[in-house]
Amino acid sequence: MIISWLIPFVFFDFNQKEDDLMKYYETFSDDHIYPPPWYMSNWTITDYFIRKENFKKLEDQDAIDKQQKIIIEDKNKFKKLNYTILEYTTVFDRPKFCGKTQDFIFGKQCPYKNCRYACNRKWSNIADVLLMHRSDIKFDQLPKERNSNQIWLFWHDEPGGVSKQAISYQFNWTISYRLNAEASIGAYGLTVLRNKPLSSKEFNSYINEQFRNRQPNAIWFVSNCQPKARLNFYLKFRLYYPLIKIYGQCVSKNNSNQCHRNSQCEISELTKNKFYFAFESQSCRDYVTEKFWRSLAFGIIPIVFGPRDKQSLERIAPPNSFIYTDDFTSMYDLAEYLNEIDRNQTLFREFHRWRQFYEIYYQPDDIEQYRFCELCYRLNTNHQRIYYQNINEFFLEDC
């Protein structure tokens, strides 16, 4: 699915006249949730919400057809002056945003300033939203009587299904990695336009340094040994591409397992090699975690094994920023392609071309406010009544 957007008639006042920049604009495929490069001088966070909505409408219709959601148009819905979101459960056994400022939760750029976040359950009868985290819900403690105008919001960021009890409660909204969740932008990472593009001199200098200093190794940090598909892929692929460094306990006779997350060792590996195995534990639709986003932030090219639908990545990832294993008919072809990237600076450059215009956010303090601003935006603009008819099937899509 490709959604076409009109390119506005604006002047590209970037103090850059190079033909290659203009060529990039002309070839840019604008089928993403993030704004295109020509929005650089005037984009807002609302652009993400509007652009996502075009995708969401199509996917919501699919969810209706599969009896996952019930959506009723409500054009007469009363708009309120203020909205209260109540943290009804903890998040992984701890308060999430209790005591935080509204700017910290929703972000200073949020166009709506009329949402407040509360943690005192005395608001449970009158709050507009009851936020409940999947692993913290105690179903026997939920309100016995339900306010029909209240939104029950189900927070679930891990792959896989939910309990049968959750199905029976027919939650109204979800906050999740699923693109057509009611709040999903920035679930694990986000592609964001720079304030101004890198000059061609700056970008070329970056490429020259990175191509010269990075080794052709593919690295992989893996701690969850249960998913077998990705381990089997690795064991077969190393026969064609032996330049792989793996850290963790998931491969027998592997002694190089002392490279912990955020250690100097990990940072060194991410900054001196060309490729990274961004292999997810499950291939559920839209499930793209910080593995992928961190690799981009550190300047390494991610090799992606899952999600099954490549479009899940293309809608949110920078253009031409990753290698998708299913694009290759054989492991030999994939290995040869990695060798070609290592030898060919022009090809290597194409996988980093996006960096001239975009940067990556992946730290929780940077991205969570996007989703909660989206939640506030939706409260102010929503004209639908939504019920998850089968929330379990919704999260098991393409898993």
C-alpha positions as CSV (number, residue, x, y, z in Angstrom):
1,M,0.0,0.0,0.0
2,I,1.4,3.4,-1.0
3,I,-0.3,6.6,0.0
4,S,0.4,9.6,-2.2
5,W,0.9,13.0,-0.7
6,L,1.0,16.3,-2.5
7,I,4.4,18.0,-2.5
8,P,3.8,21.6,-1.4
9,F,5.2,24.4,-3.6
10,V,7.8,25.7,-1.2
11,F,11.3,27.1,-1.7
12,F,14.0,24.8,-0.4
13,D,15.8,27.6,1.5
14,F,18.5,25.3,3.0
15,N,21.5,27.4,1.7
16,Q,22.2,24.3,-0.5
17,K,21.9,24.3,-4.3
18,E,23.5,20.9,-4.9
19,D,21.7,18.8,-7.6
20,D,21.9,15.7,-5.5
21,L,19.7,17.2,-2.8
22,M,17.0,18.1,-5.3
23,K,17.3,14.6,-6.8
24,Y,16.7,13.1,-3.3
25,Y,13.5,15.1,-3.0
26,E,12.3,13.9,-6.4
27,T,13.0,10.3,-5.7
28,F,11.6,10.3,-2.1
29,S,8.8,7.8,-1.7
30,D,6.4,9.5,0.7
31,D,4.6,6.5,2.2
32,H,5.7,7.0,5.8
33,I,4.2,8.3,9.0
34,Y,7.0,10.9,9.4
35,P,7.1,14.1,7.4
36,P,9.1,14.2,4.1
37,P,12.3,16.3,3.8
38,W,10.5,19.3,2.2
39,Y,8.6,19.7,5.5
40,M,11.8,20.5,7.3
41,S,11.2,24.2,7.9
42,N,7.6,23.9,9.1
43,W,6.7,20.5,10.4
44,T,4.9,19.9,13.7
45,I,4.1,16.8,15.8
46,T,0.6,17.0,14.4
47,D,1.9,15.9,11.0
48,Y,2.7,12.5,12.5
49,F,-0.9,12.1,13.8
50,I,-2.5,13.1,10.6
51,R,-0.3,11.0,8.4
52,K,-0.7,7.9,10.7
53,E,-4.5,8.3,10.5
54,N,-4.5,7.6,6.8
55,F,-2.9,4.2,7.5
56,K,-5.0,3.6,10.5
57,K,-8.3,4.0,8.7
58,L,-7.3,1.2,6.3
59,E,-6.1,-1.1,9.0
60,D,-9.1,-0.5,11.2
61,Q,-11.3,-1.6,8.4
62,D,-9.3,-4.8,8.2
63,A,-9.7,-5.2,12.0
64,I,-13.5,-4.7,11.7
65,D,-13.6,-7.3,8.9
66,K,-11.7,-9.8,11.1
67,Q,-14.0,-9.0,14.1
68,Q,-11.2,-7.7,16.1
69,K,-12.7,-4.2,16.5
70,I,-16.1,-2.6,16.6
71,I,-16.0,1.1,15.4
72,I,-19.1,3.3,15.5
73,E,-19.0,6.8,14.1
74,D,-20.2,9.4,16.7
75,K,-20.3,12.8,15.0
76,N,-22.3,14.3,17.8
77,K,-19.7,13.4,20.4
78,F,-19.4,16.2,23.0
79,K,-16.0,17.9,23.1
80,K,-14.8,18.7,26.6
81,L,-12.6,21.5,27.8
82,N,-10.3,19.2,29.7
83,Y,-9.5,15.5,29.8
84,T,-8.2,13.4,32.7
85,I,-6.1,10.2,32.1
86,L,-5.9,8.1,35.2
87,E,-3.1,5.6,35.7
88,Y,-5.4,3.0,37.1
89,T,-2.8,0.2,37.4
90,T,1.0,0.3,37.8
91,V,3.3,-0.3,34.9
92,F,5.5,-3.4,35.6
93,D,4.6,-3.0,39.3
94,R,5.7,0.6,39.5
95,P,4.0,4.0,39.0
96,K,4.8,5.2,35.5
97,F,4.2,9.0,35.4
98,C,3.0,9.8,38.9
99,G,4.7,13.0,40.1
100,K,5.9,13.9,36.6
101,T,5.0,17.3,35.1
102,Q,2.5,17.6,32.2
103,D,5.3,18.8,29.9
104,F,7.3,15.7,30.7
105,I,4.4,13.4,30.0
106,F,2.9,15.0,26.9
107,G,5.8,17.1,25.7
108,K,6.1,20.8,25.2
109,Q,5.4,20.5,21.5
110,C,2.0,18.9,22.1
111,P,-0.7,21.0,20.4
112,Y,-3.2,20.3,23.1
113,K,-2.6,21.5,26.7
114,N,-5.9,20.3,28.2
115,C,-5.0,16.8,29.2
116,R,-3.9,16.0,32.7
117,Y,-2.4,12.8,34.1
118,A,-3.6,11.6,37.5
119,C,-2.8,8.7,39.8
120,N,-5.3,9.0,42.6
121,R,-8.1,6.4,42.2
122,K,-10.6,8.8,43.6
123,W,-10.9,10.0,40.0
124,S,-11.8,6.6,38.7
125,N,-15.5,7.4,38.3
126,I,-15.0,10.7,36.5
127,A,-11.7,10.2,34.6
128,D,-12.1,10.2,30.8
129,V,-9.5,7.4,30.5
130,L,-8.6,4.5,32.7
131,L,-5.0,3.4,31.7
132,M,-4.3,-0.2,32.5
133,H,-1.1,-2.1,31.8
134,R,-1.4,-5.6,30.6
135,S,0.8,-7.4,33.1
136,D,-0.5,-5.3,36.1
137,I,-4.3,-5.7,35.7
138,K,-6.1,-7.5,38.5
139,F,-9.4,-8.2,36.8
140,D,-11.2,-8.9,40.1
141,Q,-10.4,-5.4,41.2
142,L,-11.8,-3.6,38.1
143,P,-14.9,-1.4,38.5
144,K,-18.1,-3.4,38.7
145,E,-20.1,-0.7,37.0
146,R,-18.6,0.9,33.8
147,N,-19.2,4.4,32.7
148,S,-20.2,4.2,29.0
149,N,-18.5,7.5,28.3
150,Q,-15.2,6.4,29.8
151,I,-12.4,5.0,27.7
152,W,-10.7,1.9,29.1
153,L,-7.1,2.0,27.6
154,F,-5.1,-1.3,27.4
155,W,-1.3,-0.8,27.4
156,H,0.6,-3.7,25.7
157,D,4.0,-3.4,24.2
158,E,5.1,-7.0,24.1
159,P,4.4,-9.5,21.3
160,G,1.8,-12.2,21.7
161,G,-1.7,-12.5,22.9
162,V,-3.6,-11.5,26.1
163,S,-5.7,-13.3,28.6
164,K,-9.3,-14.5,27.9
165,Q,-10.5,-12.1,30.7
166,A,-9.1,-9.1,28.7
167,I,-11.2,-10.2,25.7
168,S,-14.4,-10.2,27.7
169,Y,-14.0,-6.6,28.9
170,Q,-13.9,-5.2,25.4
171,F,-11.4,-2.4,26.0
172,N,-12.0,0.8,24.0
173,W,-8.5,1.8,23.0
174,T,-5.0,0.4,23.1
175,I,-1.6,2.0,23.5
176,S,0.9,-0.3,21.8
177,Y,3.4,-0.9,19.0
178,R,0.6,-1.8,16.6
179,L,0.3,1.0,14.1
180,N,-3.5,1.1,14.3
181,A,-3.5,1.2,18.1
182,E,-5.1,4.4,19.2
183,A,-1.7,5.6,20.5
184,S,1.4,4.0,18.9
185,I,3.7,6.7,17.5
186,G,7.2,6.3,19.0
187,A,6.5,2.9,20.7
188,Y,10.2,1.9,20.6
189,G,11.7,4.6,18.3
190,L,11.0,7.4,15.9
191,T,12.3,8.9,12.7
192,V,12.5,12.7,13.2
193,L,13.4,15.5,10.8
194,R,16.5,17.4,11.7
195,N,16.3,21.1,12.4
196,K,18.3,21.7,9.3
197,P,19.9,19.2,6.9
198,L,23.6,18.3,7.0
199,S,25.5,20.1,4.3
200,S,26.9,17.9,1.5
201,K,30.4,18.6,2.9
202,E,29.3,17.4,6.4
203,F,27.5,14.3,5.0
204,N,30.3,13.3,2.7
205,S,32.9,13.7,5.5
206,Y,30.7,11.4,7.7
207,I,30.5,8.8,5.0
208,N,34.2,8.8,4.2
209,E,35.0,8.3,7.9
210,Q,32.4,5.6,8.5
211,F,33.3,3.6,5.4
212,R,37.0,3.8,6.2
213,N,36.8,3.0,9.9
214,R,34.0,0.3,10.1
215,Q,34.8,-3.4,9.7
216,P,32.7,-5.7,7.6
217,N,31.5,-7.7,10.6
218,A,27.9,-8.4,11.5
219,I,27.4,-8.3,15.2
220,W,24.5,-9.7,17.3
221,F,23.7,-9.3,21.0
222,V,21.2,-12.0,22.0
223,S,20.0,-13.0,25.4
224,N,16.6,-14.7,24.7
225,C,17.5,-18.2,23.5
226,Q,13.9,-19.4,23.1
227,P,13.0,-18.1,19.7
228,K,14.6,-20.8,17.4
229,A,13.9,-19.3,14.0
230,R,16.4,-16.5,14.3
231,L,19.0,-18.8,15.8
232,N,18.6,-21.3,13.0
233,F,19.0,-18.5,10.5
234,Y,22.2,-17.4,12.1
235,L,23.6,-20.9,12.2
236,K,23.0,-21.4,8.5
237,F,24.0,-17.9,7.4
238,R,27.4,-18.0,9.1
239,L,28.4,-20.7,6.6
240,Y,28.1,-18.1,3.9
241,Y,29.2,-15.0,5.8
242,P,31.6,-16.0,8.6
243,L,32.3,-12.4,9.6
244,I,29.8,-12.5,12.5
245,K,30.4,-11.7,16.1
246,I,27.8,-12.9,18.5
247,Y,27.5,-12.0,22.2
248,G,25.4,-13.9,24.7
249,Q,24.7,-17.5,25.9
250,C,22.6,-18.7,23.0
251,V,25.4,-20.3,20.9
252,S,27.4,-23.2,22.2
253,K,31.1,-22.8,22.9
254,N,30.6,-19.0,22.7
255,N,33.0,-17.4,25.2
256,S,32.5,-13.8,24.1
257,N,29.5,-13.2,26.3
258,Q,30.7,-10.3,28.5
259,C,29.6,-7.5,26.3
260,H,26.7,-6.1,28.3
261,R,24.1,-3.5,27.3
262,N,25.4,0.1,27.5
263,S,28.9,-1.1,28.3
264,Q,31.9,0.3,26.6
265,C,32.3,-3.0,24.8
266,E,28.8,-2.8,23.3
267,I,29.3,0.8,22.2
268,S,32.6,-0.1,20.7
269,E,31.1,-2.9,18.7
270,L,28.2,-0.7,17.5
271,T,30.6,2.0,16.3
272,K,33.3,0.0,14.6
273,N,31.3,-2.5,12.5
274,K,29.1,-2.2,9.5
275,F,26.2,-4.6,10.1
276,Y,23.9,-5.5,13.0
277,F,21.5,-8.4,13.4
278,A,18.3,-6.7,14.5
279,F,16.4,-10.0,14.9
280,E,13.2,-9.7,16.9
281,S,12.1,-12.5,19.2
282,Q,8.7,-12.7,17.3
283,S,7.6,-11.6,13.9
284,C,4.3,-10.0,14.9
285,R,2.9,-7.2,12.8
286,D,4.5,-3.8,13.5
287,Y,6.7,-5.3,16.3
288,V,10.0,-3.3,15.9
289,T,11.9,-2.8,19.1
290,E,14.8,-0.7,20.3
291,K,17.2,-3.3,18.8
292,F,16.5,-1.8,15.4
293,W,16.4,1.9,16.5
294,R,19.5,1.7,18.6
295,S,21.5,0.3,15.7
296,L,20.4,3.2,13.4
297,A,21.3,5.7,16.1
298,F,24.8,4.2,16.4
299,G,25.4,4.4,12.6
300,I,25.3,0.6,11.9
301,I,23.1,-0.9,9.2
302,P,20.5,-3.3,10.7
303,I,19.8,-6.6,9.1
304,V,16.2,-7.4,9.8
305,F,14.6,-10.8,10.4
306,G,11.0,-10.1,11.1
307,P,8.4,-8.6,11.2
308,R,6.9,-10.6,8.4
309,D,5.4,-7.6,6.8
310,K,8.2,-5.4,5.4
311,Q,5.8,-2.5,5.2
312,S,5.6,-2.4,9.0
313,L,9.2,-1.2,8.9
314,E,9.0,0.9,5.8
315,R,6.3,3.1,7.2
316,I,8.3,4.1,10.3
317,A,12.0,3.5,9.4
318,P,14.1,6.1,7.5
319,P,14.1,5.4,3.8
320,N,16.5,2.7,2.6
321,S,18.0,2.3,6.0
322,F,17.9,-1.4,6.6
323,I,18.5,-4.8,4.9
324,Y,15.5,-7.2,4.9
325,T,16.4,-10.8,4.9
326,D,13.3,-11.9,3.0
327,D,14.3,-9.7,0.0
328,F,16.9,-12.3,-0.9
329,T,16.2,-15.7,-2.5
330,S,19.2,-17.3,-0.8
331,M,21.6,-16.8,2.0
332,Y,24.4,-16.8,-0.6
333,D,22.8,-13.8,-2.3
334,L,22.5,-12.0,1.1
335,A,26.1,-12.7,1.9
336,E,27.2,-11.4,-1.5
337,Y,25.2,-8.2,-0.9
338,L,26.9,-7.6,2.4
339,N,30.3,-8.1,0.7
340,E,29.3,-5.6,-2.0
341,I,28.3,-3.0,0.6
342,D,31.6,-3.4,2.3
343,R,33.5,-2.9,-1.0
344,N,31.4,-0.2,-2.6
345,Q,31.3,3.1,-0.8
346,T,28.6,4.4,-3.2
347,L,26.3,1.6,-2.1
348,F,27.2,2.0,1.5
349,R,26.4,5.7,1.2
350,E,22.9,4.9,0.0
351,F,22.1,3.2,3.3
352,H,23.0,6.3,5.2
353,R,21.6,8.9,2.8
354,W,18.7,9.6,5.1
355,R,21.0,10.9,7.8
356,Q,21.4,14.1,5.9
357,F,17.7,14.9,6.8
358,Y,16.7,12.7,9.7
359,E,17.8,11.6,13.1
360,I,16.6,8.8,15.4
361,Y,15.0,9.0,18.8
362,Y,14.9,5.9,20.9
363,Q,15.5,6.8,24.5
364,P,12.2,6.5,26.6
365,D,12.3,10.1,27.8
366,D,12.4,11.3,24.1
367,I,9.8,9.0,22.6
368,E,7.1,8.3,25.2
369,Q,5.8,11.9,25.1
370,Y,5.0,11.4,21.4
371,R,2.6,8.6,22.2
372,F,1.0,10.4,25.1
373,C,0.6,13.5,23.1
374,E,-1.0,11.4,20.5
375,L,-3.4,10.1,23.2
376,C,-4.3,13.7,24.1
377,Y,-4.7,14.6,20.5
378,R,-7.0,11.7,19.9
379,L,-9.1,12.6,23.0
380,N,-9.6,16.1,21.5
381,T,-10.3,15.0,17.9
382,N,-12.0,11.6,18.2
383,H,-15.5,11.0,16.8
384,Q,-15.7,7.3,17.2
385,R,-16.8,4.8,19.8
386,I,-14.4,1.9,19.7
387,Y,-14.6,-1.6,21.3
388,Y,-12.1,-4.3,20.9
389,Q,-14.2,-7.3,20.1
390,N,-11.2,-9.7,20.2
391,I,-8.2,-7.9,21.6
392,N,-6.3,-11.2,21.7
393,E,-6.6,-11.7,17.9
394,F,-5.6,-8.1,17.4
395,F,-2.2,-8.7,19.1
396,L,-1.7,-12.0,17.5
397,E,-1.9,-10.6,14.0
398,D,0.9,-12.1,11.8
399,C,2.7,-13.6,14.8
